[in-house]
Amino acid sequence: MANSLVELLLNSVEKYPEKEVVAHKDRRVSYSRLWEDACRVAGYLRDQNINREDRVGILIENSPEYIAMYYGVLIAGGAAVGLNSGAKARDLVNWLRHSGAKWLFAQGSHPELAEVIKALGKEITVVCVGAPDAQLDASTYVKWEDSIGRTEPSNSIGNITNSNQVAAIIYTSGTTGKPKGVTLSHRNLVANTLSIISYLELQETDRILNVLPFHYSYGNSVLHTHLAVGGSLVLENSLMYPQKILQKMQSEKVTGFSGVPSTYALLLSRTNLKEYDLSSIRYMTQAGGPMAPASVERFTRELPHVRFFVMYGQTEATARLTWLPPEKLVEKLGSIGIPIPGVKIRICDEHDRPVESGVTGEIQVQGGNVMLGYWRDEETTRTVLKDNWLHTGDLAHQDDDGYIYIDGRSSDMIKTGANRVSPKEIEEVILELEGMEEVAAVGIPDEILGQVIKVVVVLSPGVDLSKRAIQAHCHKNLASYKIPKFIEFVSQLPKTSSGKVQRFLLQTESLKN
């Protein structure tokens, strides 16, 4: 097995140097050009005296530059920290500080970049891609063209000394308290990449239209798997017009597509699939939360030639843990399938004892894809990595054939669209407002996004605060996907005798006191 993603990419470069690896807007980039650009990034970082496992932040939308940055960091022996481009400055600064990143490659026009630079100052070197925002002081950053563009390529991978070396950190939550930075090794990334390639049967002829952000573990896996086999990626960064997505699938003759439940809900509700020639599509994949069985059935009915893969995973397991073979979709409808190659799964009770078929327990996993731990957080790491098993916090049962069905989540994490949101993040922000006594955030079902965010608020006596004021404060301090859709005022939150908030009682459109 390869020791790193760099080796897998280099193999594709040597086999298919002039083949198109990525299409983005009107740009077409070959494998040889991508490799040269990645090596220039590595050369720049080496000139900057990067050390093994030094962290490098990446704050840019999906593009050829993002890919060159990510792989350039790996070539130089560093660790890539992909950042959510939709996050606010407070999150970005918190993640960058927590990771100890020494460099940040960023979109010059990013609306939060000036605030990030102001907060971090000389703690970090910022390299801007594209035209910088007018607010940026030219003395606080260097231009991509003046740094990377003038650097000699460096393709030595000597700084990758072993497969357990840190390769990436993915932040899943954490606004002001303890951020959760999932720390992945080269071995983790390679193991998951090869497993996914195996069950999807990916080849160099595969060409995927990708709408998933690369900073997200699902999108990250789409990137790595296609580069590893010599395939191609067609990048589309907006789902605002679903018709354009289908038009591009048709014109680019893509063979694959991946999405979360909300992606497929948009395509089904706002387009007519039969109006497009999608005959080139070989497969589609779905993960990022449960998808309604009715939607799965409709997709397979309207696109009978397409192999539809239902999948399940966690960022803590690099990306993927299970897959449902398409031929089992009807027979095992509602199941997340069976373990991917190289992964062991058991369903256990609260004492970590395996339960019988049909009995609900926690999903626990082992495999080369399981993270090293949470960055700089040994205490939290110990709560999920026990005796070489990752405790996922997800509740499920197996049928007599070994197929797994999710029954619920033991954590309170909200899954809205492609994003995982910690209720604590939202609660911390709203509690900053004067007159707040208690706040609880929960996810409630939504046909398009899977869940939307609702907050239930208890104000201090005599305080008069409007929903609009709370929304305005959230818009100022939270990413758009973290903004609560529903806000309800109550006199008290429902709690257990020990004082714990009974969140399940809040997950209705209206709460009676």
Kinemage of the C-alpha trace (Angstrom):
@kinemage 1
@onewidth
@group {chain A} dominant
@subgroup {mainchain}
@vectorlist {calphas} color= white
{ca met a 1} P 0.000 0.000 0.000
{ca ala a 2} L 1.216 3.499 -0.815
{ca asn a 3} L 2.559 5.505 2.122
{ca ser a 4} L 0.815 8.736 1.125
{ca leu a 5} L -1.680 10.389 -1.201
{ca val a 6} L 1.300 12.040 -2.870
{ca glu a 7} L 2.498 8.657 -4.125
{ca leu a 8} L -0.962 7.869 -5.508
{ca leu a 9} L -1.139 11.218 -7.319
{ca leu a 10} L 2.383 10.892 -8.711
{ca asn a 11} L 1.460 7.486 -10.112
{ca ser a 12} L -1.474 9.082 -11.981
{ca val a 13} L 0.756 11.940 -13.207
{ca glu a 14} L 3.255 9.471 -14.640
{ca lys a 15} L 0.534 7.418 -16.340
{ca tyr a 16} L -1.661 10.249 -17.635
{ca pro a 17} L 0.473 13.445 -17.791
{ca glu a 18} L -1.629 15.291 -20.388
{ca lys a 19} L -5.014 14.024 -19.307
{ca glu a 20} L -7.512 16.543 -17.901
{ca val a 21} L -7.658 16.203 -14.146
{ca val a 22} L -9.914 19.141 -13.294
{ca ala a 23} L -12.397 21.372 -15.110
{ca his a 24} L -13.433 24.572 -13.326
{ca lys a 25} L -15.467 27.256 -15.096
{ca asp a 26} L -13.575 27.825 -18.369
{ca arg a 27} L -10.309 26.269 -17.152
{ca arg a 28} L -8.949 22.822 -17.998
{ca val a 29} L -5.941 21.570 -16.043
{ca ser a 30} L -3.832 18.512 -16.878
{ca tyr a 31} L -2.206 16.127 -14.424
{ca ser a 32} L 1.273 17.400 -15.313
{ca arg a 33} L 0.243 21.040 -14.736
{ca leu a 34} L -1.434 20.200 -11.430
{ca trp a 35} L 1.696 18.372 -10.283
{ca glu a 36} L 3.919 21.310 -11.277
{ca asp a 37} L 1.697 23.763 -9.367
{ca ala a 38} L 1.629 21.513 -6.294
{ca cys a 39} L 5.419 21.248 -6.410
{ca arg a 40} L 5.668 25.044 -6.602
{ca val a 41} L 3.586 25.268 -3.415
{ca ala a 42} L 5.937 22.747 -1.810
{ca gly a 43} L 8.941 24.745 -3.013
{ca tyr a 44} L 7.555 27.948 -1.509
{ca leu a 45} L 6.909 26.268 1.846
{ca arg a 46} L 10.392 24.762 1.868
{ca asp a 47} L 11.865 28.188 1.137
{ca gln a 48} L 9.865 29.332 4.182
{ca asn a 49} L 11.536 26.570 6.239
{ca ile a 50} L 8.469 24.429 6.839
{ca asn a 51} L 9.061 21.588 9.274
{ca arg a 52} L 7.513 18.138 9.185
{ca glu a 53} L 3.840 18.244 10.309
{ca asp a 54} L 3.700 22.069 10.357
{ca arg a 55} L 0.091 23.099 9.763
{ca val a 56} L -1.017 25.149 6.750
{ca gly a 57} L -4.539 26.610 6.533
{ca ile a 58} L -6.467 26.593 3.241
{ca leu a 59} L -9.357 29.053 2.928
{ca ile a 60} L -10.546 28.950 -0.663
{ca glu a 61} L -13.440 27.481 -2.619
{ca asn a 62} L -12.991 24.323 -4.691
{ca ser a 63} L -10.617 25.109 -7.552
{ca pro a 64} L -7.398 23.903 -9.200
{ca glu a 65} L -5.532 26.167 -6.743
{ca tyr a 66} L -7.131 24.415 -3.758
{ca ile a 67} L -5.952 21.038 -5.038
{ca ala a 68} L -2.430 22.351 -5.717
{ca met a 69} L -2.316 23.864 -2.221
{ca tyr a 70} L -3.492 20.695 -0.494
{ca tyr a 71} L -1.103 18.367 -2.292
{ca gly a 72} L 1.711 20.939 -2.179
{ca val a 73} L 1.439 21.009 1.607
{ca leu a 74} L 1.662 17.210 1.680
{ca ile a 75} L 4.635 17.134 -0.687
{ca ala a 76} L 6.438 19.579 1.629
{ca gly a 77} L 5.733 17.280 4.587
{ca gly a 78} L 3.205 19.603 6.214
{ca ala a 79} L -0.359 19.030 7.394
{ca ala a 80} L -3.246 20.574 5.444
{ca val a 81} L -5.976 22.332 7.443
{ca gly a 82} L -8.918 22.812 5.078
{ca leu a 83} L -11.187 25.567 6.399
{ca asn a 84} L -14.881 26.084 5.780
{ca ser a 85} L -15.065 29.037 3.378
{ca gly a 86} L -18.553 29.861 4.692
{ca ala a 87} L -17.375 30.328 8.284
{ca lys a 88} L -17.132 33.644 10.099
{ca ala a 89} L -13.873 35.213 11.291
{ca arg a 90} L -14.357 34.095 14.904
{ca asp a 91} L -14.452 30.433 13.837
{ca leu a 92} L -11.586 30.811 11.377
{ca val a 93} L -9.339 32.549 13.888
{ca asn a 94} L -10.175 29.952 16.541
{ca trp a 95} L -9.349 27.045 14.214
{ca leu a 96} L -6.130 28.615 12.944
{ca arg a 97} L -4.920 29.410 16.449
{ca his a 98} L -5.878 25.998 17.776
{ca ser a 99} L -4.090 24.218 14.933
{ca gly a 100} L -1.029 26.436 15.282
{ca ala a 101} L -1.012 27.072 11.535
{ca lys a 102} L 1.995 29.093 10.381
{ca trp a 103} L 0.672 29.817 6.888
{ca leu a 104} L -2.731 30.520 5.402
{ca phe a 105} L -3.529 30.225 1.704
{ca ala a 106} L -6.692 32.259 1.219
{ca gln a 107} L -9.064 33.656 -1.381
{ca gly a 108} L -8.166 37.344 -1.585
{ca ser a 109} L -11.820 38.296 -1.900
{ca his a 110} L -12.976 36.296 1.122
{ca pro a 111} L -15.259 38.634 3.134
{ca glu a 112} L -13.799 37.560 6.503
{ca leu a 113} L -10.121 37.624 5.543
{ca ala a 114} L -9.419 41.191 6.681
{ca glu a 115} L -10.837 40.380 10.119
{ca val a 116} L -8.785 37.164 10.286
{ca ile a 117} L -5.572 38.983 9.415
{ca lys a 118} L -6.370 41.724 11.931
{ca ala a 119} L -6.877 39.157 14.694
{ca leu a 120} L -3.833 37.021 13.918
{ca gly a 121} L -1.348 39.689 12.849
{ca lys a 122} L 2.187 38.325 12.627
{ca glu a 123} L 1.153 34.934 14.003
{ca ile a 124} L 0.637 33.716 10.450
{ca thr a 125} L 1.869 34.320 6.884
{ca val a 126} L -1.030 34.888 4.475
{ca val a 127} L -0.818 34.096 0.764
{ca cys a 128} L -3.708 35.576 -1.246
{ca val a 129} L -5.128 33.972 -4.384
{ca gly a 130} L -6.962 36.237 -6.802
{ca ala a 131} L -7.751 39.927 -6.454
{ca pro a 132} L -7.515 40.966 -2.768
{ca asp a 133} L -10.364 42.726 -1.024
{ca ala a 134} L -10.001 46.505 -0.883
{ca gln a 135} L -9.959 46.318 2.944
{ca leu a 136} L -6.708 44.358 2.951
{ca asp a 137} L -3.503 46.214 3.757
{ca ala a 138} L -0.958 45.177 1.114
{ca ser a 139} L 1.698 44.837 3.804
{ca thr a 140} L -0.226 42.066 5.573
{ca tyr a 141} L -0.133 39.420 2.832
{ca val a 142} L 1.794 38.164 -0.178
{ca lys a 143} L 0.279 37.509 -3.583
{ca trp a 144} L 0.021 33.980 -4.949
{ca glu a 145} L 1.537 35.141 -8.246
{ca asp a 146} L 4.522 36.732 -6.507
{ca ser a 147} L 5.216 33.781 -4.235
{ca ile a 148} L 4.089 30.464 -5.698
{ca gly a 149} L 4.293 31.645 -9.295
{ca arg a 150} L 7.975 32.528 -9.019
{ca thr a 151} L 9.089 29.551 -6.958
{ca glu a 152} L 11.016 26.628 -8.427
{ca pro a 153} L 9.058 23.349 -8.131
{ca ser a 154} L 10.161 20.959 -5.376
{ca asn a 155} L 8.933 17.418 -5.871
{ca ser a 156} L 10.976 15.717 -3.169
{ca ile a 157} L 8.712 13.877 -0.721
{ca gly a 158} L 11.468 13.125 1.772
{ca asn a 159} L 9.617 15.017 4.498
{ca ile a 160} L 6.974 12.271 4.552
{ca thr a 161} L 8.909 9.899 6.747
{ca asn a 162} L 6.196 7.403 7.659
{ca ser a 163} L 2.537 6.653 7.085
{ca asn a 164} L 1.563 7.648 10.640
{ca gln a 165} L 2.742 11.220 10.094
{ca val a 166} L 0.004 13.860 10.434
{ca ala a 167} L -1.326 14.806 6.989
{ca ala a 168} L -4.521 16.754 7.669
{ca ile a 169} L -6.720 18.286 10.337
{ca ile a 170} L -10.461 18.693 9.745
{ca tyr a 171} L -12.408 20.859 12.174
{ca thr a 172} L -15.929 19.653 12.867
{ca ser a 173} L -17.063 22.141 15.534
{ca gly a 174} L -15.990 24.492 18.278
{ca thr a 175} L -16.502 28.254 18.328
{ca thr a 176} L -14.950 29.527 21.552
{ca gly a 177} L -14.419 26.466 23.726
{ca lys a 178} L -12.490 23.421 22.576
{ca pro a 179} L -12.469 23.070 18.794
{ca lys a 180} L -12.646 19.471 17.564
{ca gly a 181} L -9.841 19.026 15.089
{ca val a 182} L -9.926 15.513 13.636
{ca thr a 183} L -6.285 14.577 13.073
{ca leu a 184} L -5.650 12.272 10.110
{ca ser a 185} L -2.450 10.519 9.137
{ca his a 186} L -1.227 9.652 5.654
{ca arg a 187} L -2.186 6.065 6.454
{ca asn a 188} L -5.755 7.115 7.350
{ca leu a 189} L -6.214 8.986 4.072
{ca val a 190} L -4.701 6.264 1.901
{ca ala a 191} L -6.648 3.450 3.601
{ca asn a 192} L -9.996 5.181 3.136
{ca thr a 193} L -9.172 6.244 -0.415
{ca leu a 194} L -8.294 2.709 -1.508
{ca ser a 195} L -11.365 1.217 0.203
{ca ile a 196} L -13.717 3.637 -1.559
{ca ile a 197} L -12.035 3.032 -4.907
{ca ser a 198} L -12.562 -0.696 -4.367
{ca tyr a 199} L -16.313 -0.770 -3.757
{ca leu a 200} L -17.137 2.016 -6.237
{ca glu a 201} L -14.905 0.282 -8.808
{ca leu a 202} L -13.414 3.615 -9.843
{ca gln a 203} L -11.168 3.744 -12.899
{ca glu a 204} L -9.232 6.327 -14.907
{ca thr a 205} L -12.267 6.701 -17.193
{ca asp a 206} L -14.404 8.035 -14.339
{ca arg a 207} L -15.326 11.697 -14.434
{ca ile a 208} L -17.310 13.145 -11.533
{ca leu a 209} L -19.255 16.375 -11.222
{ca asn a 210} L -18.372 17.522 -7.720
{ca val a 211} L -20.503 19.955 -5.671
{ca leu a 212} L -19.144 18.945 -2.259
{ca pro a 213} L -16.635 21.298 -0.578
{ca phe a 214} L -13.156 19.834 -0.267
{ca his a 215} L -12.840 21.029 3.347
{ca tyr a 216} L -15.649 18.570 4.212
{ca ser a 217} L -14.550 14.929 4.651
{ca tyr a 218} L -17.019 13.660 2.034
{ca gly a 219} L -15.777 16.141 -0.586
{ca asn a 220} L -12.201 15.451 0.484
{ca ser a 221} L -12.699 11.745 -0.258
{ca val a 222} L -14.149 12.509 -3.714
{ca leu a 223} L -11.023 14.534 -4.508
{ca his a 224} L -8.515 11.930 -3.357
{ca thr a 225} L -10.189 8.883 -4.905
{ca his a 226} L -10.417 10.396 -8.380
{ca leu a 227} L -6.853 11.692 -8.387
{ca ala a 228} L -5.607 8.298 -7.189
{ca val a 229} L -7.117 6.413 -10.154
{ca gly a 230} L -6.316 9.016 -12.807
{ca gly a 231} L -9.912 10.207 -13.091
{ca ser a 232} L -11.275 13.706 -13.627
{ca leu a 233} L -13.222 16.233 -11.553
{ca val a 234} L -15.673 18.772 -12.922
{ca leu a 235} L -16.106 21.408 -10.203
{ca glu a 236} L -19.357 23.236 -9.537
{ca asn a 237} L -19.468 25.338 -6.374
{ca ser a 238} L -23.111 26.392 -6.300
{ca leu a 239} L -26.406 24.523 -6.070
{ca met a 240} L -28.451 27.675 -6.505
{ca tyr a 241} L -29.615 26.567 -9.945
{ca pro a 242} L -30.086 22.767 -9.958
{ca gln a 243} L -30.935 22.836 -13.656
{ca lys a 244} L -27.393 24.029 -14.407
{ca ile a 245} L -26.010 21.078 -12.475
{ca leu a 246} L -27.918 18.663 -14.688
{ca gln a 247} L -26.974 20.603 -17.825
{ca lys a 248} L -23.315 20.316 -16.871
{ca met a 249} L -23.690 16.600 -16.138
{ca gln a 250} L -25.055 16.244 -19.656
{ca ser a 251} L -22.537 18.452 -21.486
{ca glu a 252} L -19.481 17.142 -19.608
{ca lys a 253} L -20.646 13.517 -19.953
{ca val a 254} L -19.811 12.784 -16.343
{ca thr a 255} L -19.872 9.239 -15.022
{ca gly a 256} L -20.438 10.022 -11.356
{ca phe a 257} L -22.100 12.365 -8.873
{ca ser a 258} L -22.023 12.586 -5.078
{ca gly a 259} L -24.330 14.448 -2.725
{ca val a 260} L -25.924 14.718 0.685
{ca pro a 261} L -29.695 14.250 1.174
{ca ser a 262} L -30.400 17.959 0.638
{ca thr a 263} L -28.563 17.844 -2.703
{ca tyr a 264} L -30.806 15.098 -4.007
{ca ala a 265} L -33.903 16.728 -2.516
{ca leu a 266} L -33.153 19.869 -4.552
{ca leu a 267} L -32.645 17.916 -7.753
{ca leu a 268} L -35.884 15.983 -7.262
{ca ser a 269} L -38.020 18.953 -6.251
{ca arg a 270} L -36.782 21.593 -8.687
{ca thr a 271} L -35.913 19.715 -11.864
{ca asn a 272} L -37.251 17.068 -14.191
{ca leu a 273} L -34.524 14.460 -14.525
{ca lys a 274} L -36.081 13.029 -17.666
{ca glu a 275} L -35.435 16.264 -19.560
{ca tyr a 276} L -31.669 15.640 -19.532
{ca asp a 277} L -29.430 13.085 -21.181
{ca leu a 278} L -27.773 11.462 -18.179
{ca ser a 279} L -26.905 8.218 -19.926
{ca ser a 280} L -23.176 8.685 -19.252
{ca ile a 281} L -23.668 8.494 -15.478
{ca arg a 282} L -22.507 5.164 -14.071
{ca tyr a 283} L -22.975 5.759 -10.350
{ca met a 284} L -24.198 8.181 -7.690
{ca thr a 285} L -23.318 8.218 -3.988
{ca gln a 286} L -25.161 9.585 -0.962
{ca ala a 287} L -23.875 10.177 2.568
{ca gly a 288} L -23.965 12.956 5.170
{ca gly a 289} L -27.134 11.832 6.947
{ca pro a 290} L -30.207 9.690 6.281
{ca met a 291} L -31.984 10.080 2.966
{ca ala a 292} L -35.707 9.387 2.790
{ca pro a 293} L -36.335 5.910 1.342
{ca ala a 294} L -38.984 7.442 -0.939
{ca ser a 295} L -36.346 9.719 -2.477
{ca val a 296} L -33.983 6.789 -3.032
{ca glu a 297} L -36.771 4.842 -4.711
{ca arg a 298} L -37.641 7.783 -6.965
{ca phe a 299} L -34.047 8.251 -8.071
{ca thr a 300} L -33.589 4.612 -8.934
{ca arg a 301} L -36.926 4.590 -10.758
{ca glu a 302} L -36.097 7.646 -12.884
{ca leu a 303} L -32.456 6.657 -13.490
{ca pro a 304} L -32.575 2.844 -13.594
{ca his a 305} L -29.166 2.547 -15.296
{ca val a 306} L -27.383 4.348 -12.451
{ca arg a 307} L -25.838 2.439 -9.545
{ca phe a 308} L -26.963 4.323 -6.429
{ca phe a 309} L -24.734 3.888 -3.355
{ca val a 310} L -26.100 4.741 0.100
{ca met a 311} L -23.185 5.253 2.482
{ca tyr a 312} L -22.381 6.176 6.076
{ca gly a 313} L -19.285 7.567 7.711
{ca gln a 314} L -17.681 9.981 10.129
{ca thr a 315} L -14.945 12.556 9.846
{ca glu a 316} L -13.246 10.673 12.708
{ca ala a 317} L -12.974 7.706 10.336
{ca thr a 318} L -11.527 9.892 7.539
{ca ala a 319} L -14.788 9.665 5.598
{ca arg a 320} L -16.413 6.328 4.952
{ca leu a 321} L -17.422 3.364 7.132
{ca thr a 322} L -20.222 1.503 5.338
{ca trp a 323} L -21.768 1.103 1.906
{ca leu a 324} L -24.992 -0.477 0.674
{ca pro a 325} L -24.476 -2.453 -2.556
{ca pro a 326} L -26.869 -0.957 -5.147
{ca glu a 327} L -28.355 -4.363 -5.921
{ca lys a 328} L -29.532 -4.487 -2.279
{ca leu a 329} L -31.290 -1.088 -2.336
{ca val a 330} L -34.794 -2.504 -2.571
{ca glu a 331} L -34.286 -5.505 -0.317
{ca lys a 332} L -32.455 -3.488 2.372
{ca leu a 333} L -34.123 -0.102 1.902
{ca gly a 334} L -33.295 2.171 4.838
{ca ser a 335} L -30.029 0.366 5.653
{ca ile a 336} L -26.604 2.023 5.620
{ca gly a 337} L -25.185 -1.294 4.446
{ca ile a 338} L -22.112 -3.259 5.416
{ca pro a 339} L -18.532 -2.289 6.421
{ca ile a 340} L -16.270 -1.023 3.643
{ca pro a 341} L -13.141 -3.092 2.875
{ca gly a 342} L -10.606 -2.928 5.701
{ca val a 343} L -13.089 -1.827 8.382
{ca lys a 344} L -14.516 -3.848 11.289
{ca ile a 345} L -17.815 -2.816 12.878
{ca arg a 346} L -19.577 -4.035 16.008
{ca ile a 347} L -22.797 -2.925 17.707
{ca cys a 348} L -22.367 -2.736 21.485
{ca asp a 349} L -24.316 -2.001 24.655
{ca glu a 350} L -23.265 0.584 27.252
{ca his a 351} L -20.697 -1.877 28.633
{ca asp a 352} L -19.060 -2.356 25.193
{ca arg a 353} L -20.475 -5.855 24.852
{ca pro a 354} L -21.666 -6.834 21.358
{ca val a 355} L -25.450 -7.129 21.122
{ca glu a 356} L -27.520 -9.628 19.153
{ca ser a 357} L -29.137 -8.996 15.781
{ca gly a 358} L -32.092 -6.652 16.015
{ca val a 359} L -30.925 -5.068 19.287
{ca thr a 360} L -29.986 -1.379 19.293
{ca gly a 361} L -26.500 -0.410 20.435
{ca glu a 362} L -23.650 1.958 19.630
{ca ile a 363} L -21.660 1.598 16.402
{ca gln a 364} L -17.983 0.967 17.197
{ca val a 365} L -15.332 0.621 14.486
{ca gln a 366} L -11.741 -0.387 13.796
{ca gly a 367} L -9.662 0.189 10.696
{ca gly a 368} L -6.727 1.945 9.093
{ca asn a 369} L -8.995 4.910 8.410
{ca val a 370} L -9.691 5.688 12.093
{ca met a 371} L -8.185 9.042 13.121
{ca leu a 372} L -5.109 9.547 15.258
{ca gly a 373} L -7.279 11.588 17.641
{ca tyr a 374} L -8.476 15.145 18.228
{ca trp a 375} L -5.747 17.741 17.824
{ca arg a 376} L -4.402 18.906 21.178
{ca asp a 377} L -7.251 17.266 23.083
{ca glu a 378} L -6.193 14.005 24.690
{ca glu a 379} L -9.122 14.061 27.103
{ca thr a 380} L -11.811 14.097 24.404
{ca thr a 381} L -9.808 11.626 22.325
{ca arg a 382} L -9.901 9.126 25.188
{ca thr a 383} L -13.700 9.349 25.307
{ca val a 384} L -14.074 8.123 21.709
{ca leu a 385} L -10.974 5.959 21.150
{ca lys a 386} L -11.133 3.100 23.648
{ca asp a 387} L -9.252 -0.181 23.393
{ca asn a 388} L -8.541 0.460 19.701
{ca trp a 389} L -12.233 0.990 18.885
{ca leu a 390} L -13.752 4.269 17.693
{ca his a 391} L -17.007 4.936 19.558
{ca thr a 392} L -19.103 6.775 16.986
{ca gly a 393} L -21.956 7.862 19.247
{ca asp a 394} L -24.420 6.600 16.636
{ca leu a 395} L -27.084 4.075 17.619
{ca ala a 396} L -27.995 1.243 15.270
{ca his a 397} L -28.929 -2.414 14.922
{ca gln a 398} L -27.976 -5.182 12.492
{ca asp a 399} L -30.302 -7.603 10.774
{ca asp a 400} L -29.580 -11.320 10.501
{ca asp a 401} L -27.612 -10.713 7.281
{ca gly a 402} L -25.303 -8.189 8.936
{ca tyr a 403} L -26.818 -5.090 7.327
{ca ile a 404} L -26.831 -2.046 9.608
{ca tyr a 405} L -29.746 0.320 10.271
{ca ile a 406} L -29.317 3.652 12.063
{ca asp a 407} L -31.747 4.096 14.977
{ca gly a 408} L -30.587 7.492 16.217
{ca arg a 409} L -27.690 9.567 17.459
{ca ser a 410} L -26.487 9.589 21.018
{ca ser a 411} L -24.910 13.002 20.480
{ca asp a 412} L -26.840 16.242 20.019
{ca met a 413} L -25.008 17.210 16.825
{ca ile a 414} L -27.271 18.879 14.268
{ca lys a 415} L -26.865 17.790 10.641
{ca thr a 416} L -28.155 20.482 8.285
{ca gly a 417} L -27.429 20.049 4.602
{ca ala a 418} L -23.781 19.000 4.264
{ca asn a 419} L -22.827 20.506 7.620
{ca arg a 420} L -22.501 19.213 11.172
{ca val a 421} L -23.297 21.903 13.715
{ca ser a 422} L -22.686 21.753 17.442
{ca pro a 423} L -25.641 23.205 19.417
{ca lys a 424} L -23.102 24.624 21.851
{ca glu a 425} L -21.650 26.872 19.132
{ca ile a 426} L -25.020 28.549 18.542
{ca glu a 427} L -25.867 28.714 22.223
{ca glu a 428} L -22.549 30.393 23.068
{ca val a 429} L -23.163 33.136 20.515
{ca ile a 430} L -26.764 33.866 21.587
{ca leu a 431} L -25.785 33.902 25.266
{ca glu a 432} L -23.524 36.858 24.491
{ca leu a 433} L -26.668 39.018 24.268
{ca glu a 434} L -27.637 40.824 27.453
{ca gly a 435} L -30.743 39.494 29.139
{ca met a 436} L -30.241 35.882 28.112
{ca glu a 437} L -30.890 33.387 30.879
{ca glu a 438} L -30.828 30.074 29.015
{ca val a 439} L -30.647 28.930 25.409
{ca ala a 440} L -30.966 25.494 23.830
{ca ala a 441} L -30.410 24.761 20.128
{ca val a 442} L -31.804 21.648 18.433
{ca gly a 443} L -32.328 20.283 14.954
{ca ile a 444} L -35.847 19.720 13.669
{ca pro a 445} L -36.767 17.719 10.562
{ca asp a 446} L -36.708 19.466 7.181
{ca glu a 447} L -37.561 17.933 3.822
{ca ile a 448} L -34.735 19.673 1.954
{ca leu a 449} L -31.901 20.038 4.464
{ca gly a 450} L -32.571 16.979 6.625
{ca gln a 451} L -32.624 19.246 9.677
{ca val a 452} L -32.909 22.988 10.300
{ca ile a 453} L -31.900 24.780 13.474
{ca lys a 454} L -34.316 25.888 16.155
{ca val a 455} L -33.378 27.739 19.336
{ca val a 456} L -35.493 27.939 22.465
{ca val a 457} L -34.760 30.979 24.620
{ca val a 458} L -35.419 31.869 28.256
{ca leu a 459} L -35.035 35.601 28.927
{ca ser a 460} L -34.191 37.138 32.287
{ca pro a 461} L -37.166 38.741 34.090
{ca gly a 462} L -38.127 42.116 32.648
{ca val a 463} L -36.031 41.732 29.494
{ca asp a 464} L -37.641 42.432 26.123
{ca leu a 465} L -35.645 41.040 23.205
{ca ser a 466} L -37.021 40.394 19.729
{ca lys a 467} L -36.427 37.470 17.398
{ca arg a 468} L -35.053 39.964 14.887
{ca ala a 469} L -32.374 41.129 17.339
{ca ile a 470} L -31.283 37.531 17.970
{ca gln a 471} L -31.202 36.772 14.240
{ca ala a 472} L -29.134 39.899 13.567
{ca his a 473} L -26.573 38.899 16.224
{ca cys a 474} L -26.381 35.388 14.752
{ca his a 475} L -25.902 36.722 11.211
{ca lys a 476} L -23.005 38.825 12.458
{ca asn a 477} L -21.210 36.013 14.262
{ca leu a 478} L -22.207 32.701 12.660
{ca ala a 479} L -21.905 31.109 9.245
{ca ser a 480} L -25.144 31.136 7.259
{ca tyr a 481} L -25.797 27.423 7.788
{ca lys a 482} L -25.671 27.943 11.575
{ca ile a 483} L -28.382 30.615 11.639
{ca pro a 484} L -31.507 29.355 13.461
{ca lys a 485} L -34.616 29.216 11.300
{ca phe a 486} L -36.971 29.080 14.290
{ca ile a 487} L -36.727 31.022 17.553
{ca glu a 488} L -39.118 30.406 20.420
{ca phe a 489} L -39.376 32.157 23.784
{ca val a 490} L -40.376 30.097 26.837
{ca ser a 491} L -40.433 30.669 30.580
{ca gln a 492} L -38.304 27.590 31.295
{ca leu a 493} L -36.577 24.727 29.514
{ca pro a 494} L -37.761 21.155 30.135
{ca lys a 495} L -35.169 19.320 32.231
{ca thr a 496} L -34.541 16.030 33.943
{ca ser a 497} L -34.369 15.742 37.711
{ca ser a 498} L -30.588 16.114 37.436
{ca gly a 499} L -30.979 19.398 35.550
{ca lys a 500} L -30.125 18.176 32.054
{ca val a 501} L -32.114 19.811 29.248
{ca gln a 502} L -34.485 17.352 27.566
{ca arg a 503} L -33.680 18.370 24.031
{ca phe a 504} L -36.031 15.864 22.428
{ca leu a 505} L -38.961 17.817 23.921
{ca leu a 506} L -37.758 20.930 22.096
{ca gln a 507} L -37.802 19.330 18.663
{ca thr a 508} L -41.282 20.469 17.699
{ca glu a 509} L -42.381 23.609 15.895
{ca ser a 510} L -44.016 24.958 19.051
{ca leu a 511} L -43.299 24.261 22.705
{ca lys a 512} L -46.031 24.692 25.299
{ca asn a 513} L -45.085 25.758 28.819
